[in-house]
Amino acid sequence: MTPLRREAFQLLESMPEENLFAVIQYLQTEKFKRLSREQRIQEKRVALDEMLMLSKSVPVNEKKALAQYCEEKFGYAHSD
């Protein structure tokens, strides 16, 4: 057991019983926040993977058509 854990256990042992409920609630809330954060991250990773699957490179002729359209419409063309 690490010194930090040992200290935490000693503090819990010395704490009055009526205060333990608040400590338990705090720890459960922190665990829920961590799990919720991990779940949000996982959902975002799935969404990114789906977007990457849907994306594709644009064929050269479509790039040329887009460049022409931009030149006519906005006065510039961006080429890669």
mmCIF file of the N, C-alpha and C atoms, coordinates in Angstrom:
data_MODEL
# 
_entry.id   MODEL 
# 
loop_
_atom_site.group_PDB 
_atom_site.id 
_atom_site.type_symbol 
_atom_site.label_atom_id 
_atom_site.label_alt_id 
_atom_site.label_comp_id 
_atom_site.label_asym_id 
_atom_site.label_entity_id 
_atom_site.label_seq_id 
_atom_site.pdbx_PDB_ins_code 
_atom_site.Cartn_x 
_atom_site.Cartn_y 
_atom_site.Cartn_z 
_atom_site.occupancy 
_atom_site.B_iso_or_equiv 
_atom_site.pdbx_formal_charge 
_atom_site.auth_seq_id 
_atom_site.auth_comp_id 
_atom_site.auth_asym_id 
_atom_site.auth_atom_id 
_atom_site.pdbx_PDB_model_num 
ATOM 1   N N  . MET A 1 1  ? 0.839   -1.169 0.000   1.00 0.00 ? 1  MET A N  1 
ATOM 2   C CA . MET A 1 1  ? 0.000   0.000  0.000   1.00 0.00 ? 1  MET A CA 1 
ATOM 3   C C  . MET A 1 1  ? 0.895   1.247  0.000   1.00 0.00 ? 1  MET A C  1 
ATOM 4   N N  . THR A 1 2  ? 0.508   2.195  -0.819  1.00 0.00 ? 2  THR A N  1 
ATOM 5   C CA . THR A 1 2  ? 1.306   3.418  -0.929  1.00 0.00 ? 2  THR A CA 1 
ATOM 6   C C  . THR A 1 2  ? 1.096   4.292  0.309   1.00 0.00 ? 2  THR A C  1 
ATOM 7   N N  . PRO A 1 3  ? 2.054   5.163  0.589   1.00 0.00 ? 3  PRO A N  1 
ATOM 8   C CA . PRO A 1 3  ? 1.909   6.065  1.738   1.00 0.00 ? 3  PRO A CA 1 
ATOM 9   C C  . PRO A 1 3  ? 0.649   6.938  1.647   1.00 0.00 ? 3  PRO A C  1 
ATOM 10  N N  . LEU A 1 4  ? 0.301   7.343  0.436   1.00 0.00 ? 4  LEU A N  1 
ATOM 11  C CA . LEU A 1 4  ? -0.883  8.174  0.259   1.00 0.00 ? 4  LEU A CA 1 
ATOM 12  C C  . LEU A 1 4  ? -2.153  7.411  0.626   1.00 0.00 ? 4  LEU A C  1 
ATOM 13  N N  . ARG A 1 5  ? -2.239  6.170  0.184   1.00 0.00 ? 5  ARG A N  1 
ATOM 14  C CA . ARG A 1 5  ? -3.403  5.341  0.534   1.00 0.00 ? 5  ARG A CA 1 
ATOM 15  C C  . ARG A 1 5  ? -3.439  5.073  2.040   1.00 0.00 ? 5  ARG A C  1 
ATOM 16  N N  . ARG A 1 6  ? -2.301  4.817  2.611   1.00 0.00 ? 6  ARG A N  1 
ATOM 17  C CA . ARG A 1 6  ? -2.226  4.567  4.043   1.00 0.00 ? 6  ARG A CA 1 
ATOM 18  C C  . ARG A 1 6  ? -2.748  5.787  4.818   1.00 0.00 ? 6  ARG A C  1 
ATOM 19  N N  . GLU A 1 7  ? -2.338  6.978  4.378   1.00 0.00 ? 7  GLU A N  1 
ATOM 20  C CA . GLU A 1 7  ? -2.803  8.204  5.021   1.00 0.00 ? 7  GLU A CA 1 
ATOM 21  C C  . GLU A 1 7  ? -4.317  8.365  4.870   1.00 0.00 ? 7  GLU A C  1 
ATOM 22  N N  . ALA A 1 8  ? -4.831  8.053  3.676   1.00 0.00 ? 8  ALA A N  1 
ATOM 23  C CA . ALA A 1 8  ? -6.274  8.154  3.445   1.00 0.00 ? 8  ALA A CA 1 
ATOM 24  C C  . ALA A 1 8  ? -7.039  7.204  4.366   1.00 0.00 ? 8  ALA A C  1 
ATOM 25  N N  . PHE A 1 9  ? -6.548  5.983  4.503   1.00 0.00 ? 9  PHE A N  1 
ATOM 26  C CA . PHE A 1 9  ? -7.211  5.024  5.387   1.00 0.00 ? 9  PHE A CA 1 
ATOM 27  C C  . PHE A 1 9  ? -7.150  5.481  6.840   1.00 0.00 ? 9  PHE A C  1 
ATOM 28  N N  . GLN A 1 10 ? -6.036  6.049  7.248   1.00 0.00 ? 10 GLN A N  1 
ATOM 29  C CA . GLN A 1 10 ? -5.916  6.543  8.620   1.00 0.00 ? 10 GLN A CA 1 
ATOM 30  C C  . GLN A 1 10 ? -6.911  7.678  8.870   1.00 0.00 ? 10 GLN A C  1 
ATOM 31  N N  . LEU A 1 11 ? -7.059  8.562  7.881   1.00 0.00 ? 11 LEU A N  1 
ATOM 32  C CA . LEU A 1 11 ? -8.029  9.649  8.032   1.00 0.00 ? 11 LEU A CA 1 
ATOM 33  C C  . LEU A 1 11 ? -9.453  9.111  8.115   1.00 0.00 ? 11 LEU A C  1 
ATOM 34  N N  . LEU A 1 12 ? -9.766  8.113  7.305   1.00 0.00 ? 12 LEU A N  1 
ATOM 35  C CA . LEU A 1 12 ? -11.099 7.511  7.358   1.00 0.00 ? 12 LEU A CA 1 
ATOM 36  C C  . LEU A 1 12 ? -11.340 6.826  8.705   1.00 0.00 ? 12 LEU A C  1 
ATOM 37  N N  . GLU A 1 13 ? -10.333 6.160  9.223   1.00 0.00 ? 13 GLU A N  1 
ATOM 38  C CA . GLU A 1 13 ? -10.461 5.481  10.510  1.00 0.00 ? 13 GLU A CA 1 
ATOM 39  C C  . GLU A 1 13 ? -10.703 6.471  11.637  1.00 0.00 ? 13 GLU A C  1 
ATOM 40  N N  . SER A 1 14 ? -10.114 7.642  11.554  1.00 0.00 ? 14 SER A N  1 
ATOM 41  C CA . SER A 1 14 ? -10.252 8.623  12.629  1.00 0.00 ? 14 SER A CA 1 
ATOM 42  C C  . SER A 1 14 ? -11.516 9.489  12.484  1.00 0.00 ? 14 SER A C  1 
ATOM 43  N N  . MET A 1 15 ? -12.199 9.385  11.349  1.00 0.00 ? 15 MET A N  1 
ATOM 44  C CA . MET A 1 15 ? -13.361 10.223 11.083  1.00 0.00 ? 15 MET A CA 1 
ATOM 45  C C  . MET A 1 15 ? -14.591 9.676  11.804  1.00 0.00 ? 15 MET A C  1 
ATOM 46  N N  . PRO A 1 16 ? -15.414 10.576 12.366  1.00 0.00 ? 16 PRO A N  1 
ATOM 47  C CA . PRO A 1 16 ? -16.664 10.121 12.995  1.00 0.00 ? 16 PRO A CA 1 
ATOM 48  C C  . PRO A 1 16 ? -17.589 9.463  11.969  1.00 0.00 ? 16 PRO A C  1 
ATOM 49  N N  . GLU A 1 17 ? -18.343 8.509  12.425  1.00 0.00 ? 17 GLU A N  1 
ATOM 50  C CA . GLU A 1 17 ? -19.221 7.717  11.555  1.00 0.00 ? 17 GLU A CA 1 
ATOM 51  C C  . GLU A 1 17 ? -20.195 8.595  10.770  1.00 0.00 ? 17 GLU A C  1 
ATOM 52  N N  . GLU A 1 18 ? -20.734 9.628  11.401  1.00 0.00 ? 18 GLU A N  1 
ATOM 53  C CA . GLU A 1 18 ? -21.732 10.461 10.731  1.00 0.00 ? 18 GLU A CA 1 
ATOM 54  C C  . GLU A 1 18 ? -21.144 11.258 9.562   1.00 0.00 ? 18 GLU A C  1 
ATOM 55  N N  . ASN A 1 19 ? -19.828 11.441 9.519   1.00 0.00 ? 19 ASN A N  1 
ATOM 56  C CA . ASN A 1 19 ? -19.194 12.177 8.414   1.00 0.00 ? 19 ASN A CA 1 
ATOM 57  C C  . ASN A 1 19 ? -18.830 11.267 7.240   1.00 0.00 ? 19 ASN A C  1 
ATOM 58  N N  . LEU A 1 20 ? -18.849 9.971  7.455   1.00 0.00 ? 20 LEU A N  1 
ATOM 59  C CA . LEU A 1 20 ? -18.469 9.036  6.393   1.00 0.00 ? 20 LEU A CA 1 
ATOM 60  C C  . LEU A 1 20 ? -19.441 9.072  5.222   1.00 0.00 ? 20 LEU A C  1 
ATOM 61  N N  . PHE A 1 21 ? -20.714 9.332  5.497   1.00 0.00 ? 21 PHE A N  1 
ATOM 62  C CA . PHE A 1 21 ? -21.708 9.376  4.421   1.00 0.00 ? 21 PHE A CA 1 
ATOM 63  C C  . PHE A 1 21 ? -21.344 10.433 3.392   1.00 0.00 ? 21 PHE A C  1 
ATOM 64  N N  . ALA A 1 22 ? -20.919 11.613 3.845   1.00 0.00 ? 22 ALA A N  1 
ATOM 65  C CA . ALA A 1 22 ? -20.536 12.690 2.929   1.00 0.00 ? 22 ALA A CA 1 
ATOM 66  C C  . ALA A 1 22 ? -19.314 12.300 2.103   1.00 0.00 ? 22 ALA A C  1 
ATOM 67  N N  . VAL A 1 23 ? -18.372 11.613 2.713   1.00 0.00 ? 23 VAL A N  1 
ATOM 68  C CA . VAL A 1 23 ? -17.175 11.172 1.988   1.00 0.00 ? 23 VAL A CA 1 
ATOM 69  C C  . VAL A 1 23 ? -17.563 10.157 0.923   1.00 0.00 ? 23 VAL A C  1 
ATOM 70  N N  . ILE A 1 24 ? -18.425 9.230  1.279   1.00 0.00 ? 24 ILE A N  1 
ATOM 71  C CA . ILE A 1 24 ? -18.869 8.208  0.323   1.00 0.00 ? 24 ILE A CA 1 
ATOM 72  C C  . ILE A 1 24 ? -19.612 8.850  -0.840  1.00 0.00 ? 24 ILE A C  1 
ATOM 73  N N  . GLN A 1 25 ? -20.483 9.807  -0.555  1.00 0.00 ? 25 GLN A N  1 
ATOM 74  C CA . GLN A 1 25 ? -21.199 10.507 -1.629  1.00 0.00 ? 25 GLN A CA 1 
ATOM 75  C C  . GLN A 1 25 ? -20.222 11.224 -2.557  1.00 0.00 ? 25 GLN A C  1 
ATOM 76  N N  . TYR A 1 26 ? -19.241 11.879 -1.989  1.00 0.00 ? 26 TYR A N  1 
ATOM 77  C CA . TYR A 1 26 ? -18.249 12.595 -2.800  1.00 0.00 ? 26 TYR A CA 1 
ATOM 78  C C  . TYR A 1 26 ? -17.507 11.621 -3.713  1.00 0.00 ? 26 TYR A C  1 
ATOM 79  N N  . LEU A 1 27 ? -17.069 10.505 -3.162  1.00 0.00 ? 27 LEU A N  1 
ATOM 80  C CA . LEU A 1 27 ? -16.320 9.528  -3.970  1.00 0.00 ? 27 LEU A CA 1 
ATOM 81  C C  . LEU A 1 27 ? -17.197 8.946  -5.081  1.00 0.00 ? 27 LEU A C  1 
ATOM 82  N N  . GLN A 1 28 ? -18.449 8.682  -4.782  1.00 0.00 ? 28 GLN A N  1 
ATOM 83  C CA . GLN A 1 28 ? -19.347 8.154  -5.808  1.00 0.00 ? 28 GLN A CA 1 
ATOM 84  C C  . GLN A 1 28 ? -19.596 9.185  -6.902  1.00 0.00 ? 28 GLN A C  1 
ATOM 85  N N  . THR A 1 29 ? -19.725 10.451 -6.534  1.00 0.00 ? 29 THR A N  1 
ATOM 86  C CA . THR A 1 29 ? -19.925 11.515 -7.522  1.00 0.00 ? 29 THR A CA 1 
ATOM 87  C C  . THR A 1 29 ? -18.708 11.634 -8.430  1.00 0.00 ? 29 THR A C  1 
ATOM 88  N N  . GLU A 1 30 ? -17.529 11.583 -7.853  1.00 0.00 ? 30 GLU A N  1 
ATOM 89  C CA . GLU A 1 30 ? -16.307 11.665 -8.657  1.00 0.00 ? 30 GLU A CA 1 
ATOM 90  C C  . GLU A 1 30 ? -16.186 10.473 -9.602  1.00 0.00 ? 30 GLU A C  1 
ATOM 91  N N  . LYS A 1 31 ? -16.553 9.300  -9.132  1.00 0.00 ? 31 LYS A N  1 
ATOM 92  C CA . LYS A 1 31 ? -16.520 8.102  -9.987  1.00 0.00 ? 31 LYS A CA 1 
ATOM 93  C C  . LYS A 1 31 ? -17.493 8.267  -11.146 1.00 0.00 ? 31 LYS A C  1 
ATOM 94  N N  . PHE A 1 32 ? -18.694 8.786  -10.874 1.00 0.00 ? 32 PHE A N  1 
ATOM 95  C CA . PHE A 1 32 ? -19.700 9.005  -11.923 1.00 0.00 ? 32 PHE A CA 1 
ATOM 96  C C  . PHE A 1 32 ? -19.204 10.018 -12.949 1.00 0.00 ? 32 PHE A C  1 
ATOM 97  N N  . LYS A 1 33 ? -18.586 11.112 -12.473 1.00 0.00 ? 33 LYS A N  1 
ATOM 98  C CA . LYS A 1 33 ? -18.052 12.119 -13.394 1.00 0.00 ? 33 LYS A CA 1 
ATOM 99  C C  . LYS A 1 33 ? -16.992 11.515 -14.306 1.00 0.00 ? 33 LYS A C  1 
ATOM 100 N N  . ARG A 1 34 ? -16.115 10.694 -13.731 1.00 0.00 ? 34 ARG A N  1 
ATOM 101 C CA . ARG A 1 34 ? -15.052 10.083 -14.524 1.00 0.00 ? 34 ARG A CA 1 
ATOM 102 C C  . ARG A 1 34 ? -15.642 9.144  -15.567 1.00 0.00 ? 34 ARG A C  1 
ATOM 103 N N  . LEU A 1 35 ? -16.621 8.343  -15.159 1.00 0.00 ? 35 LEU A N  1 
ATOM 104 C CA . LEU A 1 35 ? -17.246 7.417  -16.107 1.00 0.00 ? 35 LEU A CA 1 
ATOM 105 C C  . LEU A 1 35 ? -17.987 8.189  -17.192 1.00 0.00 ? 35 LEU A C  1 
ATOM 106 N N  . SER A 1 36 ? -18.683 9.264  -16.806 1.00 0.00 ? 36 SER A N  1 
ATOM 107 C CA . SER A 1 36 ? -19.406 10.062 -17.796 1.00 0.00 ? 36 SER A CA 1 
ATOM 108 C C  . SER A 1 36 ? -18.437 10.678 -18.795 1.00 0.00 ? 36 SER A C  1 
ATOM 109 N N  . ARG A 1 37 ? -17.303 11.165 -18.307 1.00 0.00 ? 37 ARG A N  1 
ATOM 110 C CA . ARG A 1 37 ? -16.302 11.770 -19.188 1.00 0.00 ? 37 ARG A CA 1 
ATOM 111 C C  . ARG A 1 37 ? -15.763 10.728 -20.162 1.00 0.00 ? 37 ARG A C  1 
ATOM 112 N N  . GLU A 1 38 ? -15.441 9.544  -19.644 1.00 0.00 ? 38 GLU A N  1 
ATOM 113 C CA . GLU A 1 38 ? -14.938 8.473  -20.501 1.00 0.00 ? 38 GLU A CA 1 
ATOM 114 C C  . GLU A 1 38 ? -15.980 8.074  -21.534 1.00 0.00 ? 38 GLU A C  1 
ATOM 115 N N  . GLN A 1 39 ? -17.246 8.058  -21.142 1.00 0.00 ? 39 GLN A N  1 
ATOM 116 C CA . GLN A 1 39 ? -18.313 7.715  -22.084 1.00 0.00 ? 39 GLN A CA 1 
ATOM 117 C C  . GLN A 1 39 ? -18.437 8.782  -23.172 1.00 0.00 ? 39 GLN A C  1 
ATOM 118 N N  . ARG A 1 40 ? -18.358 10.067 -22.786 1.00 0.00 ? 40 ARG A N  1 
ATOM 119 C CA . ARG A 1 40 ? -18.433 11.143 -23.785 1.00 0.00 ? 40 ARG A CA 1 
ATOM 120 C C  . ARG A 1 40 ? -17.265 11.051 -24.759 1.00 0.00 ? 40 ARG A C  1 
ATOM 121 N N  . ILE A 1 41 ? -16.084 10.770 -24.251 1.00 0.00 ? 41 ILE A N  1 
ATOM 122 C CA . ILE A 1 41 ? -14.906 10.640 -25.114 1.00 0.00 ? 41 ILE A CA 1 
ATOM 123 C C  . ILE A 1 41 ? -15.109 9.494  -26.096 1.00 0.00 ? 41 ILE A C  1 
ATOM 124 N N  . GLN A 1 42 ? -15.624 8.373  -25.601 1.00 0.00 ? 42 GLN A N  1 
ATOM 125 C CA . GLN A 1 42 ? -15.852 7.213  -26.469 1.00 0.00 ? 42 GLN A CA 1 
ATOM 126 C C  . GLN A 1 42 ? -16.880 7.545  -27.550 1.00 0.00 ? 42 GLN A C  1 
ATOM 127 N N  . GLU A 1 43 ? -17.953 8.241  -27.175 1.00 0.00 ? 43 GLU A N  1 
ATOM 128 C CA . GLU A 1 43 ? -18.973 8.611  -28.163 1.00 0.00 ? 43 GLU A CA 1 
ATOM 129 C C  . GLU A 1 43 ? -18.379 9.530  -29.229 1.00 0.00 ? 43 GLU A C  1 
ATOM 130 N N  . LYS A 1 44 ? -17.529 10.443 -28.833 1.00 0.00 ? 44 LYS A N  1 
ATOM 131 C CA . LYS A 1 44 ? -16.891 11.347 -29.794 1.00 0.00 ? 44 LYS A CA 1 
ATOM 132 C C  . LYS A 1 44 ? -15.945 10.589 -30.714 1.00 0.00 ? 44 LYS A C  1 
ATOM 133 N N  . ARG A 1 45 ? -15.246 9.593  -30.171 1.00 0.00 ? 45 ARG A N  1 
ATOM 134 C CA . ARG A 1 45 ? -14.358 8.783  -31.018 1.00 0.00 ? 45 ARG A CA 1 
ATOM 135 C C  . ARG A 1 45 ? -15.156 8.008  -32.067 1.00 0.00 ? 45 ARG A C  1 
ATOM 136 N N  . VAL A 1 46 ? -16.295 7.467  -31.650 1.00 0.00 ? 46 VAL A N  1 
ATOM 137 C CA . VAL A 1 46 ? -17.147 6.732  -32.589 1.00 0.00 ? 46 VAL A CA 1 
ATOM 138 C C  . VAL A 1 46 ? -17.649 7.668  -33.684 1.00 0.00 ? 46 VAL A C  1 
ATOM 139 N N  . ALA A 1 47 ? -18.079 8.873  -33.291 1.00 0.00 ? 47 ALA A N  1 
ATOM 140 C CA . ALA A 1 47 ? -18.570 9.847  -34.275 1.00 0.00 ? 47 ALA A CA 1 
ATOM 141 C C  . ALA A 1 47 ? -17.464 10.243 -35.250 1.00 0.00 ? 47 ALA A C  1 
ATOM 142 N N  . LEU A 1 48 ? -16.253 10.448 -34.740 1.00 0.00 ? 48 LEU A N  1 
ATOM 143 C CA . LEU A 1 48 ? -15.129 10.793 -35.610 1.00 0.00 ? 48 LEU A CA 1 
ATOM 144 C C  . LEU A 1 48 ? -14.827 9.655  -36.576 1.00 0.00 ? 48 LEU A C  1 
ATOM 145 N N  . ASP A 1 49 ? -14.837 8.432  -36.079 1.00 0.00 ? 49 ASP A N  1 
ATOM 146 C CA . ASP A 1 49 ? -14.595 7.283  -36.956 1.00 0.00 ? 49 ASP A CA 1 
ATOM 147 C C  . ASP A 1 49 ? -15.652 7.210  -38.067 1.00 0.00 ? 49 ASP A C  1 
ATOM 148 N N  . GLU A 1 50 ? -16.916 7.482  -37.715 1.00 0.00 ? 50 GLU A N  1 
ATOM 149 C CA . GLU A 1 50 ? -17.974 7.462  -38.725 1.00 0.00 ? 50 GLU A CA 1 
ATOM 150 C C  . GLU A 1 50 ? -17.759 8.557  -39.770 1.00 0.00 ? 50 GLU A C  1 
ATOM 151 N N  . MET A 1 51 ? -17.361 9.739  -39.312 1.00 0.00 ? 51 MET A N  1 
ATOM 152 C CA . MET A 1 51 ? -17.105 10.828 -40.257 1.00 0.00 ? 51 MET A CA 1 
ATOM 153 C C  . MET A 1 51 ? -15.936 10.488 -41.176 1.00 0.00 ? 51 MET A C  1 
ATOM 154 N N  . LEU A 1 52 ? -14.897 9.902  -40.627 1.00 0.00 ? 52 LEU A N  1 
ATOM 155 C CA . LEU A 1 52 ? -13.744 9.541  -41.452 1.00 0.00 ? 52 LEU A CA 1 
ATOM 156 C C  . LEU A 1 52 ? -14.106 8.466  -42.469 1.00 0.00 ? 52 LEU A C  1 
ATOM 157 N N  . MET A 1 53 ? -14.997 7.551  -42.086 1.00 0.00 ? 53 MET A N  1 
ATOM 158 C CA . MET A 1 53 ? -15.434 6.519  -43.035 1.00 0.00 ? 53 MET A CA 1 
ATOM 159 C C  . MET A 1 53 ? -16.228 7.137  -44.174 1.00 0.00 ? 53 MET A C  1 
ATOM 160 N N  . LEU A 1 54 ? -17.013 8.187  -43.863 1.00 0.00 ? 54 LEU A N  1 
ATOM 161 C CA . LEU A 1 54 ? -17.837 8.819  -44.878 1.00 0.00 ? 54 LEU A CA 1 
ATOM 162 C C  . LEU A 1 54 ? -17.050 9.748  -45.793 1.00 0.00 ? 54 LEU A C  1 
ATOM 163 N N  . SER A 1 55 ? -15.940 10.245 -45.291 1.00 0.00 ? 55 SER A N  1 
ATOM 164 C CA . SER A 1 55 ? -15.159 11.182 -46.107 1.00 0.00 ? 55 SER A CA 1 
ATOM 165 C C  . SER A 1 55 ? -14.380 10.414 -47.168 1.00 0.00 ? 55 SER A C  1 
ATOM 166 N N  . LYS A 1 56 ? -14.136 11.085 -48.261 1.00 0.00 ? 56 LYS A N  1 
ATOM 167 C CA . LYS A 1 56 ? -13.372 10.473 -49.331 1.00 0.00 ? 56 LYS A CA 1 
ATOM 168 C C  . LYS A 1 56 ? -12.618 11.582 -50.047 1.00 0.00 ? 56 LYS A C  1 
ATOM 169 N N  . SER A 1 57 ? -11.622 11.212 -50.791 1.00 0.00 ? 57 SER A N  1 
ATOM 170 C CA . SER A 1 57 ? -10.892 12.228 -51.548 1.00 0.00 ? 57 SER A CA 1 
ATOM 171 C C  . SER A 1 57 ? -11.701 12.612 -52.784 1.00 0.00 ? 57 SER A C  1 
ATOM 172 N N  . VAL A 1 58 ? -11.568 13.851 -53.159 1.00 0.00 ? 58 VAL A N  1 
ATOM 173 C CA . VAL A 1 58 ? -12.306 14.366 -54.311 1.00 0.00 ? 58 VAL A CA 1 
ATOM 174 C C  . VAL A 1 58 ? -11.494 14.091 -55.573 1.00 0.00 ? 58 VAL A C  1 
ATOM 175 N N  . PRO A 1 59 ? -12.120 13.517 -56.586 1.00 0.00 ? 59 PRO A N  1 
ATOM 176 C CA . PRO A 1 59 ? -11.407 13.285 -57.839 1.00 0.00 ? 59 PRO A CA 1 
ATOM 177 C C  . PRO A 1 59 ? -10.895 14.599 -58.441 1.00 0.00 ? 59 PRO A C  1 
ATOM 178 N N  . VAL A 1 60 ? -9.881  14.510 -59.251 1.00 0.00 ? 60 VAL A N  1 
ATOM 179 C CA . VAL A 1 60 ? -9.229  15.684 -59.818 1.00 0.00 ? 60 VAL A CA 1 
ATOM 180 C C  . VAL A 1 60 ? -10.206 16.559 -60.592 1.00 0.00 ? 60 VAL A C  1 
ATOM 181 N N  . ASN A 1 61 ? -11.075 15.954 -61.396 1.00 0.00 ? 61 ASN A N  1 
ATOM 182 C CA . ASN A 1 61 ? -11.990 16.754 -62.211 1.00 0.00 ? 61 ASN A CA 1 
ATOM 183 C C  . ASN A 1 61 ? -12.978 17.544 -61.344 1.00 0.00 ? 61 ASN A C  1 
ATOM 184 N N  . GLU A 1 62 ? -13.371 16.989 -60.202 1.00 0.00 ? 62 GLU A N  1 
ATOM 185 C CA . GLU A 1 62 ? -14.261 17.721 -59.306 1.00 0.00 ? 62 GLU A CA 1 
ATOM 186 C C  . GLU A 1 62 ? -13.505 18.853 -58.610 1.00 0.00 ? 62 GLU A C  1 
ATOM 187 N N  . LYS A 1 63 ? -12.231 18.626 -58.300 1.00 0.00 ? 63 LYS A N  1 
ATOM 188 C CA . LYS A 1 63 ? -11.417 19.685 -57.719 1.00 0.00 ? 63 LYS A CA 1 
ATOM 189 C C  . LYS A 1 63 ? -11.284 20.849 -58.695 1.00 0.00 ? 63 LYS A C  1 
ATOM 190 N N  . LYS A 1 64 ? -11.107 20.514 -59.966 1.00 0.00 ? 64 LYS A N  1 
ATOM 191 C CA . LYS A 1 64 ? -10.973 21.551 -60.989 1.00 0.00 ? 64 LYS A CA 1 
ATOM 192 C C  . LYS A 1 64 ? -12.277 22.330 -61.128 1.00 0.00 ? 64 LYS A C  1 
ATOM 193 N N  . ALA A 1 65 ? -13.401 21.623 -61.119 1.00 0.00 ? 65 ALA A N  1 
ATOM 194 C CA . ALA A 1 65 ? -14.701 22.281 -61.233 1.00 0.00 ? 65 ALA A CA 1 
ATOM 195 C C  . ALA A 1 65 ? -14.939 23.197 -60.028 1.00 0.00 ? 65 ALA A C  1 
ATOM 196 N N  . LEU A 1 66 ? -14.575 22.746 -58.850 1.00 0.00 ? 66 LEU A N  1 
ATOM 197 C CA . LEU A 1 66 ? -14.733 23.568 -57.655 1.00 0.00 ? 66 LEU A CA 1 
ATOM 198 C C  . LEU A 1 66 ? -13.845 24.806 -57.733 1.00 0.00 ? 66 LEU A C  1 
ATOM 199 N N  . ALA A 1 67 ? -12.625 24.638 -58.206 1.00 0.00 ? 67 ALA A N  1 
ATOM 200 C CA . ALA A 1 67 ? -11.715 25.778 -58.345 1.00 0.00 ? 67 ALA A CA 1 
ATOM 201 C C  . ALA A 1 67 ? -12.275 26.798 -59.331 1.00 0.00 ? 67 ALA A C  1 
ATOM 202 N N  . GLN A 1 68 ? -12.833 26.335 -60.442 1.00 0.00 ? 68 GLN A N  1 
ATOM 203 C CA . GLN A 1 68 ? -13.430 27.240 -61.417 1.00 0.00 ? 68 GLN A CA 1 
ATOM 204 C C  . GLN A 1 68 ? -14.621 27.981 -60.821 1.00 0.00 ? 68 GLN A C  1 
ATOM 205 N N  . TYR A 1 69 ? -15.459 27.258 -60.092 1.00 0.00 ? 69 TYR A N  1 
ATOM 206 C CA . TYR A 1 69 ? -16.621 27.874 -59.473 1.00 0.00 ? 69 TYR A CA 1 
ATOM 207 C C  . TYR A 1 69 ? -16.192 28.955 -58.476 1.00 0.00 ? 69 TYR A C  1 
ATOM 208 N N  . CYS A 1 70 ? -15.200 28.635 -57.650 1.00 0.00 ? 70 CYS A N  1 
ATOM 209 C CA . CYS A 1 70 ? -14.710 29.605 -56.670 1.00 0.00 ? 70 CYS A CA 1 
ATOM 210 C C  . CYS A 1 70 ? -14.125 30.826 -57.372 1.00 0.00 ? 70 CYS A C  1 
ATOM 211 N N  . GLU A 1 71 ? -13.427 30.608 -58.458 1.00 0.00 ? 71 GLU A N  1 
ATOM 212 C CA . GLU A 1 71 ? -12.838 31.722 -59.212 1.00 0.00 ? 71 GLU A CA 1 
ATOM 213 C C  . GLU A 1 71 ? -13.940 32.626 -59.761 1.00 0.00 ? 71 GLU A C  1 
ATOM 214 N N  . GLU A 1 72 ? -14.981 32.016 -60.308 1.00 0.00 ? 72 GLU A N  1 
ATOM 215 C CA . GLU A 1 72 ? -16.074 32.802 -60.878 1.00 0.00 ? 72 GLU A CA 1 
ATOM 216 C C  . GLU A 1 72 ? -16.898 33.498 -59.786 1.00 0.00 ? 72 GLU A C  1 
ATOM 217 N N  . LYS A 1 73 ? -17.185 32.783 -58.725 1.00 0.00 ? 73 LYS A N  1 
ATOM 218 C CA . LYS A 1 73 ? -18.071 33.303 -57.691 1.00 0.00 ? 73 LYS A CA 1 
ATOM 219 C C  . LYS A 1 73 ? -17.369 34.299 -56.758 1.00 0.00 ? 73 LYS A C  1 
ATOM 220 N N  . PHE A 1 74 ? -16.144 33.954 -56.328 1.00 0.00 ? 74 PHE A N  1 
ATOM 221 C CA . PHE A 1 74 ? -15.472 34.754 -55.312 1.00 0.00 ? 74 PHE A CA 1 
ATOM 222 C C  . PHE A 1 74 ? -14.206 35.452 -55.789 1.00 0.00 ? 74 PHE A C  1 
ATOM 223 N N  . GLY A 1 75 ? -13.777 35.143 -56.972 1.00 0.00 ? 75 GLY A N  1 
ATOM 224 C CA . GLY A 1 75 ? -12.590 35.783 -57.511 1.00 0.00 ? 75 GLY A CA 1 
ATOM 225 C C  . GLY A 1 75 ? -11.283 35.123 -57.089 1.00 0.00 ? 75 GLY A C  1 
ATOM 226 N N  . TYR A 1 76 ? -11.358 33.943 -56.537 1.00 0.00 ? 76 TYR A N  1 
ATOM 227 C CA . TYR A 1 76 ? -10.145 33.220 -56.190 1.00 0.00 ? 76 TYR A CA 1 
ATOM 228 C C  . TYR A 1 76 ? -10.420 31.727 -56.301 1.00 0.00 ? 76 TYR A C  1 
ATOM 229 N N  . ALA A 1 77 ? -9.359  30.970 -56.395 1.00 0.00 ? 77 ALA A N  1 
ATOM 230 C CA . ALA A 1 77 ? -9.497  29.510 -56.417 1.00 0.00 ? 77 ALA A CA 1 
ATOM 231 C C  . ALA A 1 77 ? -8.419  28.940 -55.528 1.00 0.00 ? 77 ALA A C  1 
ATOM 232 N N  . HIS A 1 78 ? -8.804  28.044 -54.682 1.00 0.00 ? 78 HIS A N  1 
ATOM 233 C CA . HIS A 1 78 ? -7.852  27.384 -53.787 1.00 0.00 ? 78 HIS A CA 1 
ATOM 234 C C  . HIS A 1 78 ? -7.511  26.043 -54.389 1.00 0.00 ? 78 HIS A C  1 
ATOM 235 N N  . SER A 1 79 ? -6.260  25.788 -54.585 1.00 0.00 ? 79 SER A N  1 
ATOM 236 C CA . SER A 1 79 ? -5.864  24.497 -55.139 1.00 0.00 ? 79 SER A CA 1 
ATOM 237 C C  . SER A 1 79 ? -4.879  23.845 -54.199 1.00 0.00 ? 79 SER A C  1 
ATOM 238 N N  . ASP A 1 80 ? -4.964  22.516 -54.084 1.00 0.00 ? 80 ASP A N  1 
ATOM 239 C CA . ASP A 1 80 ? -4.065  21.733 -53.214 1.00 0.00 ? 80 ASP A CA 1 
ATOM 240 C C  . ASP A 1 80 ? -2.902  21.187 -53.967 1.00 0.00 ? 80 ASP A C  1 
# 
